[in-house]
Amino acid sequence: EPLYIVEVGGGSGEFAFYFLKLIENHIKPLLPKRKTKQPDGSTVSQALNIVYVLTDVSEANVEFYKGNKAFDYYVEKRVVDFAVLEIATVEEEKEKAKESGVEINLKIANKTISRASNKATNPFIYIANNVLSTMDHDAFIVVGQQLREMLLNFITTSPIEDVQFVAEALKACRWNDRKVFPLSPQEEEERIASLTS
């Protein structure tokens, strides 16, 4: 059974293409060899097989990946496959994982893989390069015995349509933090008042 690297939400596929080049040129040569017993009783040393699974929520994107000539070499070598994968909410994902695990239907190999039903010891590795950039993020730190929320702030005078907006906003970024826990009774009252006003 191969080691599956699953890219969740592959976008244009550019990250996958360069990652596949990295695997072939730098990672595969370093992988340990496994001894496997053949039907005739002999043993053969084989490197761990890696399959990169490029996924997207859109069937059209997955069809684009399949038809993209840049992936032909990797399809022929059987190191890439494609699948439609919809990301559920965390609660739905937890429930699904308890029952049967996340199922991924591979387009090229024409089979379904699932960590829950995978009898091999190889883990699945997930990459969410494009997906993470579209999600809201929270940042917290612990200082002493306090939980503090990190806040990224910026003020810019450029309108968002202005070409200089991003450059000016990045230069103006400042991290601030505020205590979240434990709050004194006065801090608790102030927090409630700020939420209700």
C-alpha positions as CSV (number, residue, x, y, z in Angstrom):
1,E,0.0,0.0,0.0
2,P,1.5,3.4,-0.9
3,L,1.9,6.4,1.3
4,Y,-0.8,8.8,0.2
5,I,-0.2,12.5,0.3
6,V,-3.6,14.2,-0.1
7,E,-3.7,17.9,-1.2
8,V,-7.1,19.2,0.0
9,G,-8.3,21.9,-2.4
10,G,-5.7,22.0,-5.1
11,G,-6.7,25.2,-6.7
12,S,-4.8,25.6,-10.1
13,G,-2.6,22.5,-9.4
14,E,0.6,24.5,-9.5
15,F,1.6,23.6,-5.9
16,A,1.0,19.9,-6.7
17,F,3.1,20.1,-9.9
18,Y,6.1,21.5,-8.0
19,F,5.7,19.2,-5.1
20,L,5.7,16.2,-7.4
21,K,9.0,17.4,-8.9
22,L,10.3,17.7,-5.3
23,I,9.2,14.1,-4.5
24,E,10.8,12.7,-7.6
25,N,14.1,14.6,-7.4
26,H,14.7,14.9,-3.7
27,I,12.5,12.8,-1.5
28,K,12.2,9.4,-3.3
29,P,16.0,8.8,-3.4
30,L,16.1,9.2,0.4
31,L,13.3,6.8,1.2
32,P,14.2,3.5,3.0
33,K,13.8,0.3,1.1
34,R,11.4,-2.4,2.4
35,K,12.0,-6.1,2.0
36,T,8.9,-7.8,0.6
37,K,8.4,-11.5,0.1
38,Q,7.6,-12.6,-3.4
39,P,5.2,-15.6,-4.2
40,D,8.3,-17.7,-5.1
41,G,9.7,-17.2,-1.6
42,S,12.4,-14.7,-2.6
43,T,12.7,-11.3,-1.1
44,V,13.0,-8.0,-3.0
45,S,13.9,-4.6,-1.7
46,Q,11.5,-1.9,-2.8
47,A,11.3,1.8,-2.0
48,L,8.1,3.0,-0.4
49,N,5.6,4.0,-3.1
50,I,4.2,7.6,-2.8
51,V,0.9,8.6,-4.4
52,Y,0.1,12.3,-4.4
53,V,-3.7,12.8,-4.5
54,L,-4.7,16.2,-5.9
55,T,-8.3,17.0,-4.8
56,D,-10.8,19.8,-5.2
57,V,-14.4,20.3,-4.3
58,S,-15.1,21.1,-8.0
59,E,-15.5,18.2,-10.5
60,A,-14.5,20.7,-13.2
61,N,-11.2,21.4,-11.5
62,V,-10.5,17.7,-11.1
63,E,-11.2,17.1,-14.8
64,F,-8.9,20.0,-15.6
65,Y,-6.1,18.3,-13.5
66,K,-6.7,15.0,-15.4
67,G,-6.5,16.7,-18.7
68,N,-3.5,18.9,-17.9
69,K,-0.4,17.7,-19.9
70,A,1.9,18.8,-17.1
71,F,0.7,15.8,-15.0
72,D,0.9,13.2,-17.8
73,Y,4.4,12.1,-16.8
74,Y,3.3,11.6,-13.2
75,V,0.1,9.8,-14.2
76,E,2.2,7.4,-16.3
77,K,4.5,6.8,-13.3
78,R,1.5,6.3,-11.1
79,V,2.6,8.9,-8.5
80,V,-0.4,11.2,-8.9
81,D,-4.1,10.6,-8.8
82,F,-7.1,13.0,-8.7
83,A,-10.3,13.1,-6.6
84,V,-13.3,15.2,-5.8
85,L,-13.2,15.9,-2.1
86,E,-15.6,18.2,-0.3
87,I,-14.5,19.5,3.1
88,A,-17.2,19.2,5.7
89,T,-17.5,21.1,8.9
90,V,-15.4,19.9,11.8
91,E,-18.4,18.4,13.6
92,E,-19.5,16.5,10.4
93,E,-15.9,15.3,9.8
94,K,-15.5,14.0,13.4
95,E,-18.8,12.0,13.1
96,K,-17.9,10.6,9.7
97,A,-14.4,9.6,10.8
98,K,-15.9,7.7,13.8
99,E,-18.1,5.7,11.4
100,S,-16.0,4.9,8.4
101,G,-13.3,7.5,7.8
102,V,-13.1,10.0,5.0
103,E,-13.4,8.1,1.6
104,I,-11.5,9.4,-1.4
105,N,-12.5,8.0,-4.8
106,L,-9.4,8.0,-7.0
107,K,-10.1,8.8,-10.6
108,I,-7.0,7.2,-12.3
109,A,-6.6,4.1,-10.1
110,N,-10.4,3.7,-10.0
111,K,-10.5,2.7,-6.4
112,T,-11.6,4.2,-3.0
113,I,-9.2,4.8,-0.3
114,S,-10.0,5.5,3.3
115,R,-7.7,5.7,6.3
116,A,-10.3,3.8,8.4
117,S,-10.4,0.9,5.9
118,N,-6.7,1.1,5.0
119,K,-5.1,-2.0,6.4
120,A,-1.6,-0.7,5.8
121,T,0.4,1.0,8.5
122,N,1.2,4.0,6.3
123,P,-0.5,7.2,7.4
124,F,-2.2,9.7,5.1
125,I,-0.5,13.0,4.9
126,Y,-2.7,16.0,4.2
127,I,-1.7,19.3,2.7
128,A,-4.1,22.2,2.7
129,N,-2.1,24.9,1.0
130,N,-4.8,26.7,-0.9
131,V,-7.6,25.9,1.5
132,L,-5.9,27.5,4.6
133,S,-5.4,30.8,2.8
134,T,-9.2,31.1,2.4
135,M,-10.2,30.3,6.0
136,D,-10.5,32.6,9.0
137,H,-7.7,32.1,11.6
138,D,-7.3,32.7,15.3
139,A,-4.0,33.1,17.1
140,F,-3.5,32.6,20.8
141,I,-0.4,32.6,23.0
142,V,0.1,31.6,26.7
143,V,2.1,34.1,28.7
144,G,2.6,33.0,32.3
145,Q,-0.8,31.7,33.4
146,Q,-2.7,33.9,31.0
147,L,-4.3,33.0,27.7
148,R,-3.9,35.9,25.3
149,E,-5.6,36.5,21.9
150,M,-3.3,37.8,19.2
151,L,-4.8,40.5,17.0
152,L,-3.4,41.6,13.7
153,N,-4.2,45.3,13.0
154,F,-3.5,47.7,10.2
155,I,-4.6,51.1,9.1
156,T,-4.2,52.3,5.6
157,T,-5.3,55.4,3.8
158,S,-5.4,53.7,0.3
159,P,-8.7,52.4,-1.0
160,I,-8.9,48.7,-1.5
161,E,-9.0,49.2,-5.3
162,D,-5.6,51.0,-5.2
163,V,-2.6,49.0,-6.5
164,Q,-0.7,50.2,-3.4
165,F,-3.3,48.9,-0.9
166,V,-1.6,45.6,-0.1
167,A,1.9,47.0,0.1
168,E,0.8,49.8,2.4
169,A,-1.3,47.4,4.5
170,L,1.6,45.0,5.0
171,K,3.9,47.8,6.1
172,A,1.3,49.0,8.6
173,C,0.6,45.5,10.2
174,R,1.0,45.4,14.0
175,W,0.4,42.5,16.4
176,N,-1.5,43.4,19.6
177,D,-2.7,41.0,22.2
178,R,-5.4,41.0,24.9
179,K,-5.9,38.8,27.9
180,V,-8.7,36.3,27.3
181,F,-8.4,34.2,30.5
182,P,-8.5,34.5,33.4
183,L,-10.4,37.8,33.6
184,S,-10.8,39.9,36.7
185,P,-14.5,40.8,37.7
186,Q,-13.9,44.3,36.3
187,E,-12.4,43.0,33.0
188,E,-15.4,40.6,32.7
189,E,-17.9,43.5,33.1
190,E,-16.0,45.6,30.6
191,R,-15.9,42.7,28.1
192,I,-19.7,42.1,28.5
193,A,-20.4,45.8,28.1
194,S,-18.3,46.0,24.9
195,L,-20.3,43.0,23.4
196,T,-23.7,44.4,24.3
197,S,-23.1,48.1,23.2
